[in-house]
Amino acid sequence: MTRAAIVGFAHSPFGKLEDPDTEALMARVTGAALEHAGITPDQVDGIFVGVFNAGFQKQDFQGAMPALSVPELGQVPAVRFENACATGSAAINGALDFIESGRGRIALVVGAEKMTAKSNAEVGDILLNASYRKEEADIAGGFAGVFGRIAENYFQRYGDRSEEIAHIAAKNHRNGMGNPFAQFRKDLGFEFCNTVSDKNPRVAGPLRRTDCSLVSDGAAALVIADAETARGMARAVAFRARAQANDIMPMSRRDPIAFDGARRAWAKALAEAGMTLDDLSLVETHDCFTIAELIEYEAMGLTAPGEGYRAVREGWTRKDGKLPVNPSGGLKAKGHPIGATGVSMHVLGAMQVLGEAGDMQIKDAETVGIFNMGGAAVANYVSILERLK
């Protein structure tokens, strides 16, 4: 099978932006990604758009949106993907299937979300569409309540890890200071993250505000080409492996703190790449909530189940640790505009292996693992990137 590669990308700032909708956000990155790849619109064979929406705005049918800022794309086949918080990675995998099946040579992927126009209560309710509403819609705290319940269950089984998840929050905020796209660029420190206060209240269960990712607007885009075409480009970052694994949606029908789908996605991707976790230079992982990052350490195989605390206490996941995790600041500091998140993670991963990550850069980064999940570890995607050129 022909491996595809990232040959260009673009990334907007994340945060509370003036852009009124996803159309405007996509306009920030669509033309910029084509220019970065050194291609013209007529060279694009397919467009793959990731937008969650689910009520954030009335306009839908968003696969056609990129062409509104680059009219020459108006007759290129386009499709929109939605897979909860893994929407961006779903769009990427759609593009990879398209390229690697031989149906096209160059694909454009655009992910975007406009979230901040809604009230906090509206955002919480919209995000519950990424859970099983028949059983989980009444959980106090909205979608944060879903992960608050996960944290409670984890603490009951393995002990209170409030300090460890506060260390994760502090790490990611410290890392986010070096990310020019990040919504929150301030080192909050462990003591602030670990202390319940007026500025850091409890949100759901044991989770404090600093344990929760940010409501954000933003967009990111990738240009992906087949390997032969990519070798003729200015840059090329190959997908050494990729995998998707799903789990049943209702938390009542599975062990919600096992993240079994994440574990299977990581195992499949590493096997396909012929690698172990020790071969990775860094990981960008889906820290929608700090408890998620803690459990993801276990799912990726960094520690045994219930022992994610070891990675925190021993500093393994710091930028200078044996496996840096979220040197970008993760969703925690960067922000989490749903449809853009998975695309953003791949942009930042590509920047690392190209040596273009600036203050986020991990020295001599050669391979990057990326984990993006939808819902409470229902849709799970892992990519492993390496430099082709």
N, C-alpha and C positions, 0 to 999 in steps of 0.2 A: 504494500500500500504506500502511496506517495504521501510523505509527511508535509504538512503545510507549515508556514512560518509567518510571523508578524513582520511586516516590512514598513509599517508606519503607524503613527498613533497621535492622538491629541487628547487633552484633558483640561476641563474647565476648573476654576476654583470650586470648592464645595462650601455650602453655607446658606445663609438666608440671602438669596440673590434677587436682584431687581427684575430679572427675566420673568415675564408673566406666565409662561407655560413651557411645556416640553418642546414645542416648535422652536421657540427662541433659544432654549438650551442646546438643542441639537444643532442649531445654526452656528453656535460657538465652535463646534468641533468637527463638523462634517467636512467642510472645505479645508480646514486646517490639517486634518488627517491625510487627505488626498495629497495636499502640498508636501507634507512631511514625507510621504512615501515616494514623491516624485512622479506621480501619475496624473492623468487627466480623467475626467468623469467618464469618457467613452471607453476607458479600459476596465471599468467595473462591470462584472458579470452578474452580481447578485448583491442585494442589500438585506441585512439581518438586523432588526431593531429589537431592543429589549426595553420595555416599559411595563411596570407593574400596574399602575393607575388604580384600578379597583375602587374608584371614587374620588381620587385626588383632583381630577378635572373632568368636565363633561365631554370634551373632545376625545374620541378614541380613534380606532382605525389608523394607528400611528406608524404603521410600516411605510406609509407614503410620505411621512414628514421630512426626512432628510432632503428630498427633492425640492422642497419649498425654498430652501436656501441655496441649493445648487440645481437649477432647473434642468441642466443637462442630464441629471440622473432620473428624470421623470419617466422614462420608458424602460428603466432597468427593473427587472423583477425584484419585488421587495416583499418581505414578510415580517410580521411582528411576533415576538415570543413573550410569554409570561410564565414564570415558574417561581412565584413568590420572591423571596430575597435572593434567589439564585437566577433571576431572570436574565441578568447580563451574561452569565456563563452558559445559559441555555441558548442564547442568541449566538454566542461564540461557537458552541458545539454544532449548531445548525450550519454555520458558515464552514466549519471544518468538514462536516459531512459532505457539503456541496463541493468543496474544493477537492477533497480526497477521493470522491467518487468520480472525478473527472468531468463534472457538469460545468465547471467554470475554472478559470485560472486565478481570478482576483475577486475577493469579496470585501465589502465594507460592513463593519459591525458598529452600531451606534447604540449606546445605552443612556437613558436619561430618566429623571424623575423631578417633578415639581411638588414639594411636600409642604413648604412653609406657609402657603396661602391658606391652609386649613388651621383651625384651632387645635390645641393639644388633645381635646376630647375627640374631635373628629379624626385626627390622625390615629389615635389609639383604636378607635372603632374600625377604621379602614384597614389597619394592620392586622386586625383579628381575622380578616379574610385569608390570611396565611395560616390560619389554624382551622380546626374542625369545629365549625360554629355550633353544630348540633349538641356538642358536649362541652365546648370550651368558651363559648361566647360570653358566659356570665362570670368568668374568672375575674376577680377584682384586679384593677390595674391595667386592663386591656392586654395587648400583646406582651408588655413588660410583665404582667401577671403570669403569663405562661412560663416565662423563664424564672420568675420568682418562685413558682411552684417547683420547677426543675432544681433550683438552688436549694430549696427546703428539703426535697427528697435526697439530694446528694449529701447535704450536711447530716441528715438523719442516718444515712448509711455509712458515711465515711468520716464524720466529724465536721465540726464547724471550720470552714475554710475562708471566713470573712477576711482575715488578714492577707491570705494568699491572693484573693481576687482583688483586694485593694492594691497589692503590689503590681498586679497585672495592669490595673487602671493607671497607676503611676508610671509604669514602664512605657505604656503606649502614649500617654500625654507627653512624657519626656521625649520620646522618639518623634512625635508629631511636630515638635518645634522645628525639625529640619525639613518638613514637607511643605513646599510652597503652595500646594493645593488644599491643605488641611483647613477645616473649618475652625478648629480650636488649637491655637499654637501657644500653649502656655504649660509650663511644667508645674503641675499642681502639688507634686510631692506625695509621699506615702501617708504622712500624718493626716493631711486633708482628706485624702481618698478613704482613709480607714475610719474617720470620725464622722458620726452622724451629727449634723448641725443644720441651722436654718439654710445655709447655702449648699448643704449636701444631705438633704433629707432622705429617709427611706421612701422608695418608690413602690416596691412590691416585694413582699416576703423579706428576705434579708438583703435584697439589692438596694443599694443607695443610688443617688443620681449619677455619681461617678462610675457606677457599674453599668450604665446604659449608654448605648451609642446615640448619636445626635440625629435629630430631624433635620434633613438637608435638602437643598436643591443642587443639581449638578448634572454634568454629562461627560462622557468619555467615548472615544472611538478608536477602532483598530482597522488597519488595512491588512488583510491576510492573503497570501499568495501561495500557489503550489511551490514545491521545493525548487524546481527548475527555474521558474520565473524569479523566485526569491534570490537565487544566486546572482542574478543580474542586477539586483537592487543595491542601494547604498548601504542597507543594513538588513539583517535577517535573524530573527529569533525563532527557533524551531520548537514545535511541540514534540518533545521526546516521548511523551505519553499523555494520555488523558483518559478519564474514567468518570462514569456516572453510576451511582447506586441509590436506590430509593428505599424508603421504609414506609410502613403503613401510617396514614395520617393521624388517626386518633391516638392520643397518648395513652388512653386506657387499654389499648390493644398491644402494647409493647413496653419494654423497659425504657422510660423516657430519659434516663441518665446514662444509658449505655452508648448512645450515638452509634448504633450498629451500622447504619447506612454509611456514616462517615468512615468508620473503620474499614468497611468493605471497599469503599471508593479508594481510600489510600492504599490498601493492600493490592488492589487491581492495578492502579497506576504504577506503583513501585515495581510490581512484577513485570508489567509491560515494558518499563524503562530498563529493567535489569539492574535495579539499584536497591540500596537500602536507605533508610533515613539518614544514616551517617554520610551518605554521598551528597546530600543537599547542602548548598551554601547558606540558604535561608528559607523561611516560609512566610508567606502572607496568608493569614487565616481569618476566618469569619468571626470576629469578636463583636457580634451584635450586642452581647452582654458579656461581662467578664467571666461569668460562670461557663459560658459557651467556650471561650478560649481555654479555660482550665480543663474541661472535659475533652476538648479537641487534642490537647497534649496526649491524652490517653488513647484517643481514637487513632491518631497517626502512629502510635507505637513508641512515643518518646518515653512513656512510663507505663506501668501496669495500671489497670483500673483502680481508681481510688487513690492513686499515688501521684497525681498531677502536681500536688503541692511540692514534690521534690524538685521538679523543674524550676519552680519559682524560687524556693529557698536556696537552691544551689546556683542560681543565676544562669542556668543553661540557655534561657531564651532572651537574655539581654543582647544588645548589639555586639558585645564582646564575648558572648557565651558560645557554647559549642554548637548551638543551632539557633541563631537569631530569629525571633518570631515578631512579625509586624514592625520592621524598622521604619515603615511609613507612618506609624502611629495607629494603624488599623482603622477599623470603622469607628472605634472609640474616640479618636482625636480627629481623624480625617473627615468623618461624617459618613452618612449611610443613605444617599438618595437611591432608593431600592433598585431601579432598573439600571443605574449606572455602576453599581458597586462591583459586580463581577468583571465588567470591562475595565474599570479603574484598577482592580487588582492585577490584571494582566498587563496593563500599561506600566504600572510600577515594577512588576516583575521583569518586563523587557528592559526597562531602564537600568535595573540592577546588573543584568548580564552584559549589557552594552557598556557598563561603566559610566553611565550618564545620570546616576541617581543623586548627585550632589551631596548634601549633608545627610541624606538617607543611606548613602552608599556603604555596602558591606565589602570590605577589601577582598579583591580577587574572586568576586562572586562568579561562579560558573554555571550553577544550576539553581533553579528556584522552584519550590513547591507552592502551589496555590490551592487553597480550599475555600469554596464558596457554597453555602447551603441555603436552602429554601425552607421556611417554616422551622419547626423545632426538630432539625436534622431529618427532614422528610426527603427533600431533593438534595443530593450531595454530589458535588463536582470537584475533582482534583485534576489539575494540570501540572505537568513538569516541563519547564522551559529551559532551553540551553541555547547558546549563541551558535548560529549557523555561519554567519558572516559578520 
